[in-house]
């Protein structure tokens, strides 16, 4: 089988879609060494792919829609894959061959105010068109599947498959010595770290998190907020001014080799998101032995029930009380981490790869009938 992969988001450093794409491709290639995979990227990644994966860099100097419908579409026409894996929400407009489309969420429908008018118009046309054209649609939670079926009733329910993501092997609990050394290099020795990692969207309530930590510091001045992620708020929030405090460290990005240390060093990981298709960072934090604090909504309530401390509202005082509980109640932390260990087999790239591989075989088989 010849499998093409849209790797626009597979770039260093990688965001959520890029990490999912890379991890799934690596597992698929190992599970089916007889298959040929070609990963189309913007620039060479330097990643050590299995021998049956070929990486091809296309024109990097354009936005995604233009890249997908220009350089990628031409490359697909030349290579002629049996199936395309499209992990970034849309398909090339004129692509007609078998395709497995990954739809991580449809927040642009549920919360259009989070998007610019231009992006809303593009997504309102491109996503339904892609959902229709795709052979199978893969999503990462039952919540997102039901959202798709609700807003796009022309999609048959059996066309949408739920496949939970996993966590790659490089995510692990760092040793005490590693954590102490990393915190010392960062100037964070003796600090209690409240961590956030992810793109900064309005739906993730960074202003409320800042206020909650500020309240908590009146009781515990050793608490420090450490944020990693780019500001992508719309309508814009003045994040730079908001976090300009000596007890907040904000970095726009972090090398892949450092992320595991970041999660391990955090005393609590906070992800106050109104809307997620799955929400990978809390799973990565759990894998590194750190308890997440989440909003009890959407897919977070589905995937992390019993494996996180939940708050019902992003109210700063409610969040502050929950933070204080996580930081001081060792029994609570042990129970949550024990529940994660009991259930962590549900979140496996091997299982996800087996399921997506089965879907690809069915898609290609059906196309040959």
Secondary structure, DSSP 8 states (H G I E B T S, - for coil): -EEEEE-TT--SS--HHHHHHHHHHHHHHHH-TTSEEEEEESS-------TTEEEEE---SS-HHHHIIIIIHHHHHHH--SEEEE-SS---TT--S-EEEE----HHHHTGGGS-HHHHHHHHHHHHHHHHH-SEEEES-HHHHHHHHHH-TTS-GGGEEE------TT-----HHHHHHHHHHHT-TT-EEEEEES-B-GGG-HHHHHHHHHHHHHH-TTEEEEEES-B--SS---HHHHT-STTEEEES---HHHHHHHHHH-SEEEE--S--SS-HHHHHHHHTT--EEEES-HHHHHHSTTSEEEESS--HHHHHHHHHHHHH-HHHHHHHHHHHHHHGGGS-HHHHHHHHHHHHHHHHHHHT-
